[in-house]
Amino acid sequence: MTLSSVVAALPQYAVGEQIGEGGMGVVYGGVHRQLGRPVAIKRLPAAVAEDPRMSERFEHEARLLARLDHPHIVPVYDYVRQHGEHLLVMERLDGGTVWSRFASDGLTAQQSCGIVLAALSGLHAAHEAGVLHLDVKPKNLLFTSNGLVKVADFGISQVVSEGATLVTHGGAVLGTPAYIAPEQALGNALTPAADVYAAGTVLYELLSGDLPFERGGGPIAMIQKRVYQEPRPLHTVPEPLAGVVMHSLTRDPSARYRNAETFAIDLAGAAAHLFGPDWLMRLGMPVHLAPQVSASSAKPSARPAQPRETLSITRQPIRATLTDPVPAARLSGGSTLVPAAQVIKPPARPWWLWLVAAVSLLALVAVPFAVPGRELPSFPADLSGPVTVEGQRLVVSLAGVQLADVPRGPAGFELPGAARWIVGGAVTAAADGREFLLVSNRTPWLSIMGTGSALLLLFTLAYLESNLRAQRRRQTGAGAVVVSVPLGFGLGLAVWLLVSVLLQREPTLPIALTCGVLGAAAGISAALASRR
C-alpha cells in the first residue's frame, strides 16, 4: 500500500514523512489540522488488515490502549480502520529513545534506575488495565522534550501474535529476541512477569553495557539461550541492586517478581541504599511513582548486603557495547510465521563426551578388580604389637611410598605408631630382600587407608556432582572444568585404594596412576558435556 491510502484514511491530519520503522509497522509524523497538535501515526503491517481475525483483535486492543491514561505511557489519540489501513495516532515525542541516548552519550547508573522505574510505573498501569506489552526494549522507551520517559507500542505484539513469539520462514523473529521472556518464547501462558523479565533485561543492559547472555548465533540462538540457560551474574554492580536485577531475570515466571510494582519497590529501595534516600530528587528526572514505590525510593533497602560506605558503582555514563540488538523481522503479507517453540530445541547433548565419561568411569571401577597386582605371600599380623616375621630389618611401603623401616627388636619388628594407623588391608613389606604382603588383621575402617579412602570417595563424588550442576546452570566459568581434573583424579585414587583395602590386595603405583587418569578423564569429559 502507498502513502496515499494513509492520507485518505486520515483527512483530519496532515501526514508528513516517515520517522521510524520496526517489525510491527512504520511510523509517520503528522499534525492535527484543527488543533495544530503534532502526532505520530503508526501504520500497522498489511498482514493485520489482510487477516480478519487479527484485525478484530487489534480493534478490541486499540480500545483498551485508548483508555490507558498514565504519565509514563504514550497516549493513543485515535484509531482509524479505513481504506485497508489500520492506523494508530499517538503523541509525538521528539526527545529520542533510551537506546539512542544509551548508544551515544551513555547513561549513569542513577539515570538507568530512574528510567526503568518510570517504565515499570507505566507497565503496571497497563497490566492493571489488562494489557501486556511483550516488546519492552530501549527503543520503545521514549523521552519527551523535558526528559519524561514514556513507554510506546503497548499491545501491538500481543495482538499480532496472540502472545506467542513468532518466527519467519527465514528464521527472523517477530519481536525483539534480546529482551524476550522464556515463557513467551515457548508460547506458554503469559502474565505481567513476561514484561518484568524484559524490563529486567533492559536494566541489566543499561547498568552493564551488555546483555545478560553471550552474543552470537543469530536470533533463534539468542532465544534458545534465554529458554535453556541462566543469565550471567551482574558482577559489575554491587548488592542489593544486582540481586534485584537477577531476581527479575529468573527463568521460572513464578519465581520472578509477580508484577511490575513489586519489582519497582525493590528497585527503588536498592537504589536508595546505593545512591542515598534523596537520589531521585537529585537526579532531576520526572518519575511518577505509586505511593509504595515512592516510599521505598526514599529509604534504603531493608536487606542490604553491604554497608553503603563499602559500595562502589561508577558515576561515569555507561554506553552500549552493541551497535544494535538483533533487529526484529518485518511482518508482511507474504510472511510465513510459525511459533518459536516449534523451532527452538534443547541444546544438543554432546553424547560422545558423556560416552567417554561413562566408559572411563566403568574402566575405573573395573581396573582394581581385574588387575590384582603381583602374586606375593601373605603374612597376617596384629600391627598393634611386634611383627614376628623372620629377618633383621623390615621395610613397609604403600604404592612405592615408604611407611616404615625398622630394625628387629627383642620381640620382633615394632612399627611406628603412624604406620600402624595408616595400614589397613595389605601393604608391601620386605625383610632381608624377601617381599611379602603384610596384612593387618584389624578391621580396615580403623585405618587411615580404609576410612580415608572412603571419605575421599564421598568428598570427590559430592564436589564433582556440585561442579556438574553448576556447569549445567551456567553458574560458573571455565575454571570449573579445570577443577574437575584433580577431583576426578582423586576419585580414581579413592576407588583404587578402597578396593585394594577391602580385597587385601597389593596397592601398587601403576594401578593407582591408571585409576587416577581414568577418573580425571571421566571428570573432565562430564564437565565439558555439562558446560556445552
N, C-alpha and C positions, 0 to 999 in steps of 0.2 A: 504494500500500500504506500501511496505517496503522501507527502506532507499536506497536499490539498484536501485529503479526507479529514485530517485533523482540523484544518482551518474551517472546513464546512461544518464539523461537529461542534465547534466552539465559536459561534458568531459573536458572542459577548466578550471574547478575548482576542487581543492582538498577539498572534503566535509568533515568536521570534526564532532564533537559531537554536540548534541542538547544544545543550550544555553538559550532557552526561549520557553514559550508556553502560548497561550492565546485562547480566544474564536474564533479568526479568523485564527488560524493556529499555526504551530510550526516553530521555528527559529533555524537554524543550523549555526555554524561557518564554515568558508571556506577561501580558499586562491586562488587567480587567479594564475594559474601555470606559465604563462609567465611574468606577471608584479610583482608577489610576493605581491600583494595588499590584505590585509585581508578584508573579506566581511562578511555580514550577509545574509543568504539565508532564505527568508520567504516562507514556504511551505503552500499554501492555502488549506483549507479543501477539502476533497474529494467531498463534495456536490457541490462545484464550478465546478469541472470537469464533474460531472455527469449531470449537468443542462446546456444544450446547450445555452439557453438564457442568463443565468448568466455568462457563460463562455465568450460569445461575449461581454457582457457589461464590464467585467473585462479587456478584451484585449483592449477595447477602453479607459478605465480608465487608464490602465497601460501606454498607450502612453502619456496621459496628465501628469501622475506622472513623467515620464521620462523627461518631458520638464521643470519641476519645478527646478529652479536654484536659491537658496536663502541660505544665511549663516545659517539660523535657521530652515532649512528643511533637514532631512536626505535624501541625493540624492539616486535615483534609477539608478543603473548602467546597469541593464539588466532585461529583462522579457522573460522567456522561457516557452513554452507550448508544451511539448513533453511527450510521454510515459504515458499519462493520468495525468501528473503533471502540476500544474500552479505554477511557481516559480518566485519570485521577488528577485533580487540580489541587495543589498543595502550596503551603507557604514557601516562598523562595528564600533561601539562606545563602548569603554571599560571604560568610566568614571562613569558608573552606571546610574540609573534613578533618577529623582527628588524624587520619592516615597522612594527609598532605602535610600537616604540621609536624607529625612524628617523623616523617621521612626527611623533612627539610631542616627546621630549626631544632627539633627534638623536644622532649617533654621531661620535666623533672618528676621525681617520684611523687611529690605532693600533687602536682598537676594531674598525673595519671590517676591517683586515688580519687581526686575530685571529679575527674571526667567519668570514671566508672561509677562513682556514687550517683552522679546525675543520671547516667544511663539506667542504673538499677531502679532509680525512683520512677522513671518513665516506664520501664518494663513491668514493674509491679502494678502500676496503674492499669496498664493494658491487660495484664493477667487477670486482674480483678474484674475486668470487663469481658473476659472470656476470649481474649486474642493473644495468640502466641506469635512471636516474631520469626524465629527459626532461621534468621540470617543476620545475627548480630556480628558486626565486624567494624573495624575502624573507619572504613569508607561509608558506613551507614550511620555514623555519629557525626553530626554537622554542627558548626559554630554559627551563631548569629553574629552580627557586627559588634555587639557588646560582650562577646565571649560566652554566651549561654549555650550549653550543649543540648542538642535535641536528637532524638532517635528517629530515623526515617525508615520508610519501606516496611511498615508493620503489616504483617499478614499476607503479603503477596506470595511468599514462598509456600506458606501453608495452603493457600488457595490452589496454586498451580499443582502441587504435589500431594495434596491431602495428608501432609505431614511426613511422607516418606521422602527419602533422598533418592533422586532420580539421576541416572547417567545416560548419556547419549550412546549411540552405537559405536562411536569412536572412542569412548572411554572418558570424555569430559563430564564433569559433574555439574548438575544444575543446583546452584547454591555455592557456598564457599567452603571447600573441604578443610581448610586450615582451622576453622573455628567450629566445626560440626560436632555435635554430641554423639557418643557411641550409639545410644538407643535410636537416635534419628537416622543414623546410617543404616541400622539394621531394620528399619521400618516398624519398630515397636511403638507401643502407645506412648504418647508424648505428654509431658506436664511442663509447668514452668521451670523445672530443673534442667530442661534442654537449653533454655535461654540463659540459665545460670552458668552452665558449662561454657557457652560461647562467651559470655561476659568475663568469666574467669580466664579464658584463653586470651582475650583482649588485654586484661590487666597483666597477665604473665608477660605478654609480649611488650607492653609499654614499659614494664619495670626492668626487663632484662635485655630488650632489643632483639629478642629471638623468640621463636615458637617453642612450645613445650616438648616437641618431638623432633627427631632428626630429620633433616631435609632430604630431598631427593626421592626418585621413584615415581613421580607423577601423582595426579590427584587420587587415583584408586589406591595406590600405596599409602598415601597420606591418610586416607580414611581408614585403611586397614590397621595402621599403627594406632589410631585412636580407639579402635574397637578391641584390639588384642594386646596392647602394651600399656604400661604405666607411663605417665609423663615424667620428664626429667626433673629432679628436685631443683628448687629455685635457690641455688647456693648463694647467689649474689645479693639476696635480700634477707635481712635479719628477721627473726621471730619478734612478735607474733604475726607480722604481715605475711611472711612466707607460708605459714601454716594456714592462714585464711585462704590464700590463693590456691594452695594444693587441695584444700578441702572442696573448693568449688570445682576442681577437675577430677574428682573421684569418678571412676568409670561406672560404678553402680549408681543409678539415679536416686535410689532410696537412701544411699549413704551420703549423698551430696546435700547442699543446702536445699531445703524443701521449696523455697521461693526466693524471689529477688530481695525481699525486705530482710529476711534473716541473714542473707549474705551481706547486705548493706550495713546491718547493725554490727556484725563482727568486723567488717572492713573499716567502718568509722572508728570503732574502738581501737583497732590495731594502729590506725593512722594517728589517732590521738596519743597513743603511747610512744610512737616514734617521733612525731613532729611537735607534740605539745597540744594541750586542750584547745588552744585558740588557732589551730593550724588552718582551718577553713577561712577564718576571718582574715588571717594574714595572706592567704592565697589570693584573695580578691576575685575569685571565680564565683559567679552567682550559681548556687546549688540549692534547689528546693527539696527539703527532706521531710519525711514523716516525723512526728514527734519522737518516736522511739529511736529512730536513726539519729536525729538531731541531738538527743540526749547522749547517745553513745559517742558521737563525734566530739563532745565536749569533755569526755573523761577517758582516761587510759583504759586499755583492755583489762578485764578482770583477771585474766590468766596470762600475764606476760611471762616470757621465757627468760628474759634477761633484764637487769636494771637498765634504765634508759641511758645512763652515762656510759655504759659499755657498748651501746649500739652504734653502728656506723652505717650510713647509707649515703651514696653520692648526692651532692647538691647540684651537680652538673646535669644539663639536659641529656637524656638518653635518646639515641636515634635508632631507627630501624636498621638492622643489618641486612634484611632482604630488600631487594629493589621493589618487589611487589609480591604479595602472596599468589599462589597458583590461581589464575583467573578462572572465573566461572564460565560454564557453557552458555551459549545463547540459545534461547528457546525459539525455534522457528516452526513453521507449519509442517516441514518435512522431517522434523527430528524424530528419531526412533528412541523412545525413552523406556528404560526398564528400571525396576527398583535396584538400588545399590546392593541390597542384601543378596541379590542373585549373582552379583559379580564378584564382590569381595569374598575371600575364602580365608580360613585359618592359615596362619603361616605354615609353609611346607615343613614337615618334620624331617630333619636330617637323619633318616633311618640308618644310614650306614655308620654314623657316629655312635648311635645307640647300639648298633650291632657290635662295633668294636668294643664298646664299654661292656656289653654283656659277655662277649667271648673272653675278654680279659679277666672279668670277674670270675667266670666259671673256671678258667685255667688257674687263677689264683687259688681257688678253693681246692682244685684237684691236685696241684703240684705237691703240696706237703704230704698228701696221702699216697700219691703214685710214686714219689721218689723218696724212699726211706733213708737213703744215705748208705754209709759203709756197714758191712757186717762185722760188728765188734762184740766181744764177750761182755756180758753184763755183770756188774758187781753191786748188788743191793747193799745199802748201808744206812744206818741211822746217823745222820750228819751232825746231830747234836752232841755225839760223843766221838771218840777216836775211831778213825777208819783203819781196819786191821789188815789191809791188803799188803802183800809182800813187796819189799823194795826199800830203798834208803831215802828216796826223795819222791814226792808226789806233786805233779803239776796238773791243775784243773783249769779247763778253758771252755768258753761258750762261743761258738762260731768264730774261733780264732782269737778271741779276746781272753787273755789270761785272768782268771779269778783268784788263783792261789798257787803258791809254790812253797811247800813246807817240807822240812826235814822230818825224818821219823823220830818219834819220841819214845819214851819207855813203854807206853801203852798202844802206840800206833801213830797215825797221822792226825794231828789236831788242826782242823780247818779254822781259819779266822772267822769271827762272828759274822762279818759282812757276807762272806761266801756262803755260810750256812743258810742265811736268809734269802740269798739270791737264788740258790739252786732249787729247782723243782723239776720233777720228772727225771730226765737224764742229761748229763753233761759229759764231755770228752775228758778223760783222765789218762795220765801216763805215769808209770812208775818204772824207773830204770830202763826206759826205752820200750816198755811193753804198754800198748794202748788198749783201753777198755772203756766201757760206759759206766760211769759212776751214777747209780740210780738211787735217788732218795726214797726211803720207804714211808715218808710222811705225806699227807695229802698235799697235792700241788697248790691248793688255794692258800696254804700257809707260807708260800714262797713268793718272792718278787716276780720270778718267771711266770708263775701261774696267774696270780692276781693282777700283776702289771700288764700282762698280755691281754687279759680280759678287759681291763679298764681302758687300755689303749684302743682296743677294738671298738668299744662303745663310744669313746671320745671321737675317734675319726669318723665313725658312721654318723654320729649326730652332727658334726660340723660339715661333713660332706653334704648331708641332706639339707641343712640350713643354707649352705652355699648354693646348691642347685635351685632351691626355692627362690632365693634372692635373684638368681640369674633369670629364672622364668618370669619374675615380676619386674625385671629391669630396674632393680633397686641397687645395683652395684655395677661396677665397671669391669675393665679387663683385668684388674688386679685379682678378682675372684677366680679367674681362670688359672692364673699363676699359682695362687694359694692351693688350688685343687691338686697340684703335683705333689707337694710334700704331704698333704693329707692322704692322698692315695698311696704314696709310698709307705706311710705309717700304717695304713690299713693292711697292706701286704705283709709288713713285718709282724703285725699283731696276729694275723691269721697263721703265718708260718710258726711263730713261737708257741701259740696256744695249741696248735695241732701237735707240735713236737713234744710239748709237756704232757698232754693228755695221753698220747700214744707211747711215751717214753722212748722216743727216737732221738738219734744224734742230731742236734741243731747245727747244721753246717752252714758256712758262709755262702757258698754258691746258691743253695736253695733260698736262703734269706734274700740275696740280691735279686734272684729270679722273681720271687713273690713281691718284692718291693717295686720292681719295674712294672710288673703286671698290674699292681694296684695303682701306680701312677698313671699308666695308660688308661685304665678304667676311669680314674678320676678326671683326667683332662678331657677325655672323649665325652663323658657325660656333661661336663661343664660347658664345652663348646656346643654340644647339642642343645642344651638348655638355653644358652645365650642366643643361638640362632633363632 
